[in-house]
């Protein structure tokens, strides 16, 4: 997956189309992302030691990585990510402005 944790992404399809958020976690085996403020679900939980009251908890559910585009901080546009090898290091770059991420 080309999108990493702490990247800012734009959601391009689905219920949350047009929203932006920061990637909290990536799940490479499922090709999924957990983005803050996107795809929030309500989960009912029993009382536990950690949460003695129990009740309804809101949490972020994963979305497929194909539904999100990287938001470049340099050109402020949603773009795809490319890879280059520079001085024996693999770096990511913005395909629109060619700047290193």
C-alpha positions as CSV (number, residue, x, y, z in Angstrom):
1,X,0.0,0.0,0.0
2,X,1.3,3.4,-0.9
3,X,-0.6,5.3,1.8
4,X,1.0,5.2,5.2
5,X,-0.1,6.1,8.8
6,X,-0.2,9.9,9.5
7,X,-0.9,10.8,5.8
8,X,-3.8,13.1,5.0
9,X,-6.3,11.5,2.5
10,X,-9.4,12.6,0.6
11,X,-12.2,10.1,0.4
12,X,-13.3,9.8,-3.3
13,X,-16.3,7.4,-3.1
14,X,-19.0,6.3,-0.8
15,X,-21.0,7.9,2.0
16,X,-18.1,10.1,3.1
17,X,-17.1,11.4,-0.4
18,X,-15.3,14.7,-0.3
19,X,-14.2,14.5,3.4
20,X,-10.6,14.6,4.4
21,X,-8.9,13.0,7.4
22,X,-5.6,11.7,8.8
23,X,-4.8,8.0,8.5
24,X,-4.6,6.6,12.0
25,X,-3.7,3.0,11.0
26,X,-3.2,0.9,7.9
27,X,-4.2,-2.8,7.5
28,X,-2.1,-4.0,4.6
29,X,-3.5,-7.6,4.6
30,X,-7.0,-6.3,4.0
31,X,-5.8,-3.2,2.0
32,X,-7.7,-1.0,4.4
33,X,-7.3,2.3,6.2
34,X,-8.6,3.7,9.4
35,X,-9.2,7.4,8.9
36,X,-10.1,9.8,11.7
37,X,-13.6,11.2,11.4
38,X,-14.6,8.8,8.5
39,X,-16.8,5.7,8.7
40,X,-17.7,6.1,12.3
41,X,-19.7,3.1,13.7
42,X,-21.5,2.6,17.0
43,X,-20.6,-0.5,19.0
44,X,-22.5,-1.8,22.0
45,X,-20.3,-3.0,24.8
46,X,-20.8,-4.8,28.0
47,X,-19.4,-3.4,31.3
48,X,-15.8,-4.3,31.8
49,X,-13.0,-3.2,34.2
50,X,-11.8,-0.7,31.6
51,X,-15.3,0.6,30.9
52,X,-17.4,-0.1,34.0
53,X,-20.6,1.6,32.6
54,X,-20.5,-0.2,29.2
55,X,-22.9,1.4,26.7
56,X,-22.6,2.6,23.2
57,X,-19.1,3.5,22.0
58,X,-18.3,5.3,18.7
59,X,-15.2,4.1,16.8
60,X,-13.7,4.4,13.4
61,X,-14.2,1.4,11.1
62,X,-11.8,0.6,8.3
63,X,-12.4,1.7,4.6
64,X,-10.8,0.2,1.5
65,X,-7.6,2.0,0.5
66,X,-8.9,2.3,-3.1
67,X,-11.6,4.7,-1.8
68,X,-9.0,7.3,-0.6
69,X,-6.5,9.5,-2.5
70,X,-3.4,11.0,-0.9
71,X,-3.7,14.8,-0.3
72,X,-0.3,16.4,-1.1
73,X,0.7,19.0,1.4
74,X,2.9,20.9,-1.1
75,X,0.4,21.4,-4.0
76,X,-2.8,20.9,-1.9
77,X,-4.3,18.5,-4.5
78,X,-5.5,14.9,-4.3
79,X,-3.0,12.8,-6.2
80,X,-1.5,9.4,-6.7
81,X,1.8,8.4,-5.2
82,X,4.8,7.2,-7.1
83,X,8.2,5.7,-6.1
84,X,11.7,6.7,-7.1
85,X,15.1,5.3,-6.1
86,X,17.4,8.1,-5.2
87,X,20.9,7.4,-3.8
88,X,19.9,3.8,-3.1
89,X,16.8,4.8,-1.1
90,X,13.2,4.3,-2.2
91,X,11.2,7.5,-1.8
92,X,7.6,8.4,-2.3
93,X,6.7,11.4,-4.5
94,X,3.6,13.3,-5.6
95,X,2.7,12.5,-9.2
96,X,1.3,16.0,-9.8
97,X,4.0,18.3,-8.5
98,X,6.9,15.7,-8.5
99,X,7.8,16.7,-4.9
100,X,9.2,14.2,-2.4
101,X,6.7,13.3,0.4
